[in-house]
Amino acid sequence: MRAFVGFYILCILIGQDLPFLAADDVNAINDSTQNLCFANRLSDFLPPPYSNISDNMPCTPLWNTFVLRYSESRDNVMTIIVSALYTTGWVGIGFSKDGRMVGSSAMIGWISKKGHAKIKQYYLQGTERDQVVPDQGELQLQKVPPVVALHGAMIYLAFQVKFAVRVPRRAVILAFSTAYPSKLGRLTKHDDKTTVVVDFSKASGATSIKTTTSTEKTKHGVMAILGWGFLLPVGAILARYLRHKDPLWYYLHICLQFTGFIFGLAAVILGIQLYNRIHPNIPAHRGIGIFLLVLSILQVLAFFARPQKETKMRRYWNWYHHWIGRISLFFGAVNIVLGIRMANNGGDGWKIGYGFVLSLTLLAFVVLEIFRIRGSIGSPSSHTPPSFEAHPTSSTSV
């Protein structure tokens, strides 16, 4: 019990410094967005060399009103033109190795209040404003100057960048804000952003886009928190503190654990789908997720292989069942915290949500343990268990 109390306190403390994941909404690409590809002839207003090649570039709507055009030469130099509807503020496109904002380099463009076109490279060291550093980044811009142009209602950012190696699929971050950067080029917080994965291997033809939607990421997080962060811990609590309600505690414990297993399995499946889309560099989160999946399957198999209560093996089975359950809950909570940390959305929604669940679970442990020490709850009753089932003393305890 003391170990679990200490662990949950540790998770709360760790969680205070972690940005939380929830991806931003990605709007469906409709006919009006497709028409943005044909709204203007870029060679009419973009300077060379962009005007010479822009009309032959493949055009693909990505998200919201963002449209991407690009071409790639044999020496891995890519010409990129990104456009979007524009009123005020800034628009930007960033490149990330793992789909996360932190650690990415971005090209940001805007038209100042005086009508001056501005474009800068930024390095995103973190989610705070002073961690978005202007005139720095890992993009190897070429000698051809980047360009920003406002034509009609559309803003166009054009630049050339050289990549060290040819990577067919790249995670691209799109963002915008209606507030202008400061005079020193410090960016205001984005109004919205998203991450897409672009198949750059088809530079001479149609582009394959896979969009990481908020629904998919949110489902992954919700399933993990419901399964590993709520249902499974509650099932363990019932097994320890509701023994005086025999056999009710047993049936509640089994139902909650199996339901939690289903939610946890769903979280793993959704996580695999997200990984296949954006290929993030998250070995710890991914490894622990696979480890938890193995442990949870072993727990389910152990339930069906449970020996009779009177046998000697039952004692060792109890040890196995209890400690595998405790280890699973420990790493389940750790992995939720890691997953939230990987999100880097900078908001407080997930932090508050999981912090509330974690705090409530800890409070329940403390209060119920006090009642258990006093002998008010947790003592098995004399109720005879069902005739078809041995007394289930092996349920996960805390």
C-alpha positions in Angstrom: 0.0 0.0 0.0 2.8 2.4 0.9 4.5 1.7 -2.4 1.4 2.5 -4.3 0.7 5.7 -2.4 4.3 6.9 -3.0 4.0 6.0 -6.7 0.8 7.9 -7.2 2.3 11.0 -5.5 5.3 10.7 -7.8 3.1 10.5 -10.9 1.2 13.7 -9.7 4.5 15.5 -9.2 5.9 14.4 -12.6 2.7 15.3 -14.3 3.0 19.0 -13.3 5.8 19.5 -15.7 4.4 17.6 -18.6 2.6 19.1 -21.6 -0.4 17.1 -22.6 -1.5 15.6 -25.7 -4.6 16.3 -27.5 -4.2 16.8 -31.2 -6.1 19.6 -32.9 -9.1 19.1 -35.1 -8.5 18.3 -38.7 -11.3 19.3 -41.0 -12.4 17.1 -43.8 -11.1 18.0 -47.3 -14.1 19.0 -49.3 -14.7 20.3 -52.8 -14.2 24.0 -51.9 -10.7 23.1 -50.4 -9.8 21.2 -53.6 -10.7 24.3 -55.6 -8.0 26.3 -53.8 -5.5 24.5 -56.0 -6.9 26.2 -59.1 -7.8 29.6 -57.6 -4.6 31.3 -58.8 -1.8 30.9 -61.3 1.3 31.1 -59.2 3.6 32.0 -62.0 1.7 35.3 -62.3 2.9 36.7 -58.9 5.7 34.5 -57.5 9.3 35.5 -58.5 11.8 33.1 -60.1 12.6 30.3 -59.7 9.2 29.6 -58.0 7.3 31.0 -60.9 9.1 28.7 -63.4 8.1 25.5 -61.7 5.1 26.2 -59.6 2.5 25.6 -62.2 3.8 22.1 -62.8 3.9 21.1 -59.1 1.4 18.6 -57.7 -1.2 20.4 -55.5 -2.7 18.7 -52.5 -5.0 20.2 -49.9 -3.8 19.2 -46.4 -5.9 20.6 -43.7 -8.3 23.5 -43.2 -7.4 25.8 -46.1 -3.7 24.8 -46.2 -2.6 23.6 -49.6 0.9 22.1 -50.4 2.8 22.2 -53.6 6.3 20.7 -53.9 8.9 19.3 -56.1 12.2 17.5 -55.4 15.4 17.4 -57.3 17.9 14.6 -57.5 20.2 16.2 -54.9 17.4 16.2 -52.3 16.6 19.9 -52.7 12.9 20.4 -52.3 11.0 23.4 -53.4 8.0 23.9 -51.2 5.0 26.3 -51.6 2.4 26.3 -48.9 -0.7 28.5 -49.1 -3.7 29.2 -46.9 -6.5 31.8 -46.6 -5.1 34.8 -44.8 -6.5 37.8 -42.9 -4.1 38.7 -40.2 -1.4 37.1 -38.1 1.0 34.3 -39.3 0.9 30.9 -41.0 3.6 28.3 -40.8 4.8 24.8 -41.9 7.2 22.8 -39.7 9.1 19.6 -40.2 9.5 17.1 -37.5 11.3 13.8 -37.1 8.6 12.3 -34.8 5.5 14.3 -35.5 5.9 16.4 -32.4 6.1 20.2 -32.3 9.0 20.3 -29.8 12.3 19.8 -31.7 10.9 20.8 -35.0 12.0 23.5 -37.4 9.4 25.7 -39.1 9.0 28.3 -41.8 6.7 31.1 -40.6 5.3 33.9 -42.9 3.1 36.9 -42.4 2.3 40.3 -43.8 2.9 43.0 -41.3 0.4 45.7 -40.4 2.4 48.1 -42.7 2.1 45.6 -45.6 5.7 44.2 -45.4 6.1 40.5 -46.3 8.0 38.6 -43.6 9.3 35.0 -43.5 11.6 33.4 -40.9 12.8 30.0 -39.9 12.1 29.1 -36.3 13.4 26.4 -34.0 10.8 25.1 -31.6 12.7 24.2 -28.4 9.6 24.0 -26.3 5.9 25.0 -26.0 6.6 28.4 -24.3 6.8 31.5 -26.4 10.4 32.3 -25.5 11.3 28.7 -26.5 10.3 29.4 -30.2 13.5 30.9 -31.4 13.5 33.0 -34.6 16.3 32.8 -37.3 17.3 29.4 -36.0 16.5 25.9 -37.0 17.7 22.7 -38.7 16.3 23.3 -42.1 19.1 23.7 -44.7 17.7 26.6 -46.7 19.2 27.1 -50.1 20.7 30.3 -51.6 17.4 31.1 -53.3 15.7 33.5 -50.9 12.4 32.4 -49.3 9.4 34.3 -50.4 6.0 35.4 -49.0 3.3 36.7 -51.3 -0.3 37.8 -50.7 -2.5 37.3 -53.7 -6.2 37.8 -53.2 -7.3 36.1 -50.0 -4.4 33.7 -50.1 -0.9 33.9 -48.5 1.9 31.9 -50.1 5.1 30.8 -48.5 7.8 29.5 -50.9 11.3 28.3 -50.0 13.9 25.7 -51.0 15.3 23.3 -48.4 17.8 20.5 -48.7 17.4 17.3 -46.7 20.3 15.1 -45.8 18.6 12.0 -47.1 15.6 11.3 -49.2 12.8 10.2 -46.8 9.6 9.2 -48.6 7.2 10.1 -45.7 7.7 13.1 -43.5 5.7 14.5 -40.6 4.6 18.0 -41.4 3.2 20.4 -38.8 0.7 23.1 -40.0 -0.3 26.0 -37.8 -1.7 29.5 -37.9 -2.5 32.5 -35.7 -4.6 35.6 -36.2 -2.2 37.6 -34.0 0.9 39.2 -35.4 4.4 38.3 -34.2 6.2 40.9 -32.1 8.5 43.5 -33.7 11.4 41.2 -32.7 9.8 38.3 -34.5 8.5 36.5 -31.4 5.5 34.4 -32.3 2.2 34.5 -30.7 0.5 31.3 -29.6 -1.1 29.4 -32.5 -4.9 29.5 -32.8 -4.9 25.9 -34.2 -2.4 23.3 -35.5 -2.3 19.8 -36.7 0.2 17.2 -38.0 0.0 15.4 -41.3 2.2 12.8 -42.9 3.1 13.5 -46.5 4.3 11.0 -49.0 7.0 12.9 -50.7 8.0 9.9 -52.8 5.4 10.9 -55.4 6.9 14.3 -56.1 6.0 14.0 -59.8 2.4 12.9 -59.3 -0.4 12.7 -56.8 0.4 13.0 -53.2 -0.8 10.6 -50.6 -1.8 12.3 -47.4 -2.5 10.6 -44.1 -4.0 13.0 -41.5 -3.6 12.5 -37.8 -7.0 13.5 -36.6 -7.9 14.7 -33.1 -10.5 11.9 -32.9 -7.9 9.2 -33.3 -5.4 10.6 -30.8 -8.1 11.5 -28.3 -9.6 8.0 -28.5 -6.1 6.5 -27.8 -5.7 8.7 -24.8 -9.2 8.2 -23.5 -9.1 4.4 -23.9 -5.8 4.2 -22.0 -7.0 6.4 -19.2 -10.3 4.5 -18.8 -8.6 1.1 -18.9 -5.2 1.5 -17.2 -6.0 4.7 -15.3 -9.5 4.0 -14.0 -11.1 0.6 -14.5 -8.2 -1.6 -13.6 -7.2 0.4 -10.4 -10.9 0.4 -9.3 -11.1 -3.4 -9.8 -8.0 -3.8 -7.7 -9.4 -1.5 -5.0 -12.6 -3.6 -4.8 -10.6 -6.8 -4.5 -8.8 -5.5 -1.5 -11.5 -3.4 0.3 -14.8 -5.1 -0.5 -14.1 -8.6 0.7 -16.8 -8.2 3.4 -19.3 -8.2 0.5 -18.8 -11.7 -0.6 -19.3 -12.8 -3.4 -20.2 -9.3 -4.8 -16.6 -8.1 -4.7 -15.5 -11.0 -6.8 -18.0 -10.5 -9.6 -17.4 -6.7 -9.6 -13.6 -7.4 -9.7 -13.9 -9.7 -12.6 -16.2 -7.5 -14.6 -14.1 -4.4 -14.1 -10.8 -6.2 -14.9 -12.1 -7.7 -18.1 -13.7 -4.4 -19.1 -10.4 -2.6 -18.3 -8.5 -5.2 -20.4 -10.8 -4.5 -23.4 -10.2 -0.7 -23.1 -6.5 -1.2 -22.7 -6.4 -3.5 -25.7 -8.3 -0.9 -27.7 -5.7 1.7 -26.6 -2.9 -0.5 -27.9 -4.6 -1.0 -31.3 -5.3 2.7 -31.7 -1.7 3.4 -30.7 -0.4 1.1 -33.3 -2.5 2.8 -35.9 -1.2 6.2 -34.9 2.4 4.9 -34.9 2.0 3.6 -38.4 0.7 7.1 -39.5 3.3 9.4 -38.0 6.1 7.1 -36.9 7.0 9.1 -33.8 10.2 8.5 -32.0 8.7 7.2 -28.7 10.5 3.9 -27.8 9.8 4.1 -24.1 6.0 4.7 -24.5 5.7 2.1 -27.2 7.8 -0.4 -25.4 5.9 -0.1 -22.2 2.6 -0.4 -24.1 3.7 -3.7 -25.6 4.9 -4.8 -22.2 1.6 -4.0 -20.6 -0.3 -5.8 -23.4 1.8 -9.0 -22.6 1.1 -8.7 -18.9 -2.6 -8.1 -19.3 -2.8 -11.2 -21.6 -0.9 -13.2 -19.0 -3.4 -12.1 -16.4 -6.4 -13.2 -18.5 -4.8 -16.5 -19.2 -4.0 -16.9 -15.5 -7.6 -16.4 -14.6 -8.6 -19.5 -16.7 -5.7 -21.5 -15.3 -6.4 -20.7 -11.6 -5.8 -23.8 -9.4 -8.2 -24.9 -6.7 -8.1 -23.1 -3.4 -7.0 -26.2 -1.5 -4.0 -27.0 -3.7 -0.4 -25.9 -2.9 -0.1 -24.2 -6.2 -2.8 -21.8 -5.3 -0.5 -19.9 -2.9 2.1 -19.4 -5.7 -0.7 -18.5 -8.2 -1.9 -15.8 -5.7 1.6 -14.3 -5.5 1.9 -14.3 -9.3 -1.6 -12.8 -9.8 -1.2 -10.1 -7.2 2.3 -8.9 -8.2 1.7 -9.0 -12.0 -1.4 -6.9 -11.3 0.5 -4.4 -9.2 3.3 -4.2 -11.8 0.8 -3.7 -14.6 -1.0 -0.9 -12.7 2.4 0.8 -12.0 3.6 0.8 -15.6 0.1 1.6 -16.8 0.1 4.9 -14.9 3.7 5.6 -16.0 2.8 5.0 -19.6 -0.2 7.3 -19.4 2.1 10.1 -18.1 4.6 9.3 -20.9 1.9 9.4 -23.5 0.7 12.8 -22.2 4.3 14.0 -22.3 4.7 13.0 -25.9 1.6 15.0 -26.9 3.2 18.4 -26.5 -0.1 20.2 -27.1 0.7 22.7 -24.4 -2.9 22.7 -23.1 -4.2 21.8 -19.6 -7.2 19.7 -20.5 -5.5 16.3 -20.4 -3.3 17.3 -17.4 -6.3 18.3 -15.4 -8.3 15.3 -16.5 -5.7 12.6 -15.7 -4.6 14.5 -12.6 -8.1 14.4 -11.3 -8.4 10.6 -11.9 -5.0 10.0 -10.3 -5.8 12.1 -7.3 -9.2 10.5 -6.9 -7.6 7.0 -7.0 -5.0 8.0 -4.5 -7.6 9.5 -2.2 -9.7 6.3 -2.4 -6.7 4.2 -1.5 -5.9 6.3 1.6 -9.4 6.5 2.9 -10.2 2.8 2.3 -6.9 1.7 3.8 -7.7 3.6 7.0 -11.1 1.9 7.2 -9.4 -1.5 6.6 -6.9 -1.0 9.3 -9.7 -0.2 11.7 -11.4 -3.4 10.7 -14.5 -1.8 9.2 -14.0 -3.2 5.7 -12.0 -5.7 3.8 -12.5 -8.8 6.0 -14.0 -11.8 4.2 -17.4 -12.7 5.3 -18.7 -16.2 6.1 -20.8 -16.2 2.9 -20.3 -19.4 1.0 -19.0 -18.8 -2.5 -21.0 -20.2 -5.4 -20.9 -23.9 -5.7 -19.3 -23.8 -9.2 -16.5 -21.5 -8.1 -13.7 -21.8 -5.5 -13.4 -18.9 -3.2 -11.6 -16.3 -5.4 -9.0 -15.1 -2.9 -6.5 -14.6 -5.7 -8.0 -11.4 -7.1 -5.6 -8.5 -7.5 -5.0 -6.7 -4.2 -3.2 -3.5 -3.5 
